[in-house]
């Protein structure tokens, strides 16, 4: 599995966690923190895709 594929799977896991927090009334701070994690991973993915 390539680094890009691993990163894609990690993004999917973290996004699932974010969706869970949103759907189940997670605290704003938790949702925000999780959204930052997803954003950072997506940025890394895009950087890899640009190479």
Buried (B, 14 or more C-beta within 10 A) or exposed (E): EEEEEEBBEBBEEBBEBBEEBEEEEBEEEEBEEBBEBBEEBBEBBEEEEEE
